[in-house]
Amino acid sequence: MKTVTDYFGSKVFDDRVMKSMLSAEVYNSLKKTIDEGTELNIGVANAVAIAMKDWAVSQGATHFTHWFQPLTGITAEKHDSFIAPSPDGGVIMEFSGKELIKGEPDASSFPSGGLRATFEARGYTAWDPTSYAFIKGKTLCIPTAFCSYGGHALDKKTPLLRSMEALNKQALRIVKLFGNDDVKRVVSSVGPEQEYFLITKEMYDKRPDLRFTGRTLFGAKSPKGQEMDDHYFGVIKPRVAAYMEELNDELWKLGILAKTEHNEVAPAQHELAPIYTTTNIATDHNQITMEIMQKVAAKHGLVCLLHEKPFAGVNGSGKHNNWSIATDTGINLLSPGETPYENAQFLLFLCAVIKAVDDYQDLLRISVATAGNDHRLGANEAPPAVVSIFLGDELNAVMEAIEKDKPYKSAKKTQMKLGVDVLPKFNRDNTDRNRTSPFAFTGNKFEFRMLGSSNSIACANIMLNSAVAESLKIYADRLEGAKDFETKLHEMIKKTIKDHKKIIFNGNGYDESWIKEATEKRGLLNYRTTADAIPHLLDKKNVDMLTSQGVFTNAEIESRYEITLENYVKSVIIEANTMVTMAKTEIAPAVEAYCAEVASSAAVKKALDGKLKCDYETSLVGKLSALTDTIYEKAGELEKAVAAIDGNDEISVQAYAIRDSVLPKMDELRAASDEAETLTSKKYWPYPTYGDILFSVK
């Protein structure tokens, strides 16, 4: 029987395979490209292509594809076979360095935000050698960047790689100032925790809203939800355990470090967490993970829901982005060590993050802005839309001591006393956890908790890497020219704390009083919806920073603005049209039919005995009849609100109309329909209820 160590990474053209199949010269040249960013030699590319093809064919692969991440938020691939004609009428299996390095997919059919016109079809995919190729089915998948004929980035990977390079460039300047001359590269790493729901395929197929939009647009509250806290970390049901087991196997074959699995808070909700890896690889892995999660679910008669809020009234799903930065020599630059007060390098990098989050809190909010995530943020299960940082008691005390120029006496490690001698003793961590904080320090990393479960992690990490790079650039510019390094360093750390302490909040982010304090007293931003947030992408300070760091061009920023708002508008319009169809063709007729049955029952009772009052039937008929009228009325109003959007071509105007008109009309239609569900006989109600869906997996 094979163990995990036997088959882990068996579907990946990883370092182990390259070492065994490439000459030492080719291998060393490729490693230099991967580790140091040196230019790739075409001769090396040809040698790698031959080895990659031979390995893939030995694994049963017949095709290859340039696997990329367009601005749809999902992945894309065009498959080509390895076959080429041979003179004798047969075929040979070929794959060249040219095919490895470059592909030419149609660029006009992907979102471009005006960077491409329909008639301008040429686009290029370029091999990313820093991310290993892998086999999916019978296809060799080669991770690539995607750009237009004019060189504009049309994907999420290219700006992510640029942001990582910007962070590396500025962080290197800082670590060199601290005497770390052996460091050649600084990289950001991420471990994204992935939340999701599992429901049965049978329930899913009976809900048009789930099939078309990924979330339930109607649904009265179940008699039981998450009130008892009995699902969180509870015993995993056999069917779910079988799913998780196969999911782990498939991910491990692809070299994905799936580590932790457990039940989440809401019924039918679960989580998968990987071990940290380099940010661009973590991004690739998370995209693959979401795809494999859904494929494996189908094999088990289940559906994996990745929407941020598939069910109202219970917790939604997030994707916690655990982010840190480290040197190629193994030093975690966000690790405080035993004495954080005396660790000047750590304090400077910590201050760089604090400054970045405060200066670019709008960009962090923008990076997680989607129609789905708007339903989750601030819903007492996720952080509010206001960005703040949690540091914990000890680091907060260190910051205060530096700001006030007072000595800091490090607290002794507190040993946990559990009152039972047989239990092992252990030291308490320097920081507690704060589940309500959007951006929490958790020991040697920051946990950015605002991402939605279906989001690509690329966007958040692009903004985070870029903003921190900007802070480090400002610090490096000042320190490199300083006559007295120690004095200048202390002044900068002190000034950062004083200027940016308003972003630090260690309390309860769910408390309404915090939102008031944050916005009214501290002046923090509160962009509640995507329509509120996205226009600020074009603010001068944001454009200047992103372009100066070389992460985006002006045209690329404008394209992201257009695409994100367009996706927001389209997503909500699809939801609205689905609601109208469901309400008019199934919900209202079902309520009307039940109403007729109750009325008929009352008529029969009166015919049998004219003295019977039929109070129950009369009252119910009145309520159902009124609700039917309301459902038709609200469905009509929603239709008109959607139709009105078509009359304006300006995307920002459409987005505001969605926020101010369409979404409120959707809420009104849902309220009437959900009330009707609580009064209508189950045999008439056309869809599975929340109770049916959330507790369907045994």
C-alpha angles and dihedrals in degrees: 000000000000119000126213091260089058097056104024108125092003090138094049130090089221136159093282092056094043091051092053098043105036129070115252090250094052093042094051092047092050092047090052089054091049098043102034104023096242120162117278115242115225090225090056090047091054092050092048091048093054092048092045092051093047091049093046093048090050086056091054098262118151100173141040131208138188099237112207143164112235123187091273088090092241132077131270135205140176114198124220123179123237092231124117126174119262124209093250093061096262130099137254128204111247137173124167136200088247091057090047095050101041140029131175113216122171105272098189097072096058125077109274106160091230097316089112131032122213092255092049098078107156118109135158136223117203125199115252103210091187090072118061121242115241141188122246114182104319096332130099105223115206114195109231145171118241125218140163128252086262093054098254116145109249095178144057097245099063097057089042091056090046091051091050090052091048090052091046092050095051096038091053089057090055099045090048089056088058090054099258095139094155092066112103100171141019117204136185117229131199139195109191116200108214120210122193145158127239120205132163119272088232093061092042094053091055094056115074091187092059092046095049102033110016093241139072111258092187132033137126117229116276117242086243125034128145097315095115095050086224098133100055109099088347126148108296112240116244094246092050091045090054089050092049092048093054091042090055091049093052093046093047091052087057092051093251111149099226103177116157131040130174146140114277128216102275123066110269091014123125142168138221121193127188132204114263121270139165111306100245091047091046088053092051091046094050092052090050091045093056091050094048092046090060095043094050091046090057090055089057096048090255137117122221111216114205098174114124094235112017092157130036118226097029131074119290125220127263137178111227110213108211104197132185140153128228141170125247086249091065102259114142103216091203096054109110095202121207094310112033092176090063096041100092095175092053091047092051093051090045089052090048089058093045091050092046094051092048096044094045104029087129092058091051090052090046091051091063098037114128135135090251096048091050087070091053106042112091094008095124092260099067135037118282120256088257111096117226138153128239114205104167129235101290098047090043089054090048090052092050092048092052093046092051095039091238126142115258120220109205113230116240117251108273113228113217112238112199097176095242117100095206093060117090119254119234139171122258117244121255091244135037120221121258112200091183096058119098092210115025131176107226106183106290103004143038122248111214102199102179099085117112120234096247095045123112106241089221096086096053093046093047090058095041095048092045096048093048090046088055092052091048091049091055090048094046093049090055099041098045091060097041119121092203107036096185095051094045091048093052091047092051094049091047093048092049091053092049095045098043107030089106089077092058115092124162098180137086110309091193093064113105090217088064092057089052092047092045096052103030103035105023099033095229119160123258112191101172098184140032089249089057095046109040099063088064090066084081094052110127096240091054095046091047093051097045094046095043090052089051094238098120137007119229090256092051092051092051090049092054090050091053095043096047094050091043091053090049092052095044094047094053093043090054089051092048093049090048091052093050092050094047093046097047101038103036118004100049094041090049092051090045091051093050090046089054091051092051091047090049090050090052091050091051092050092050091048090053093048120006091200093067111108098203090206093164095050094042093050093046094047089052093051095044093046092051092047092050090054090047092050092052091044095049092044089054092049090050091051090053092048090054093045090053091061092063089065094070126061096191106104095208091054089050091050092051090048089053091051098043103033116013100045094048090049089051090053091051093050091047093050092055093044094047091051089050090052090059091055101039123091112255092235089062099041106101100212139052111264127235089261091053093049103039094048099036098102110082 
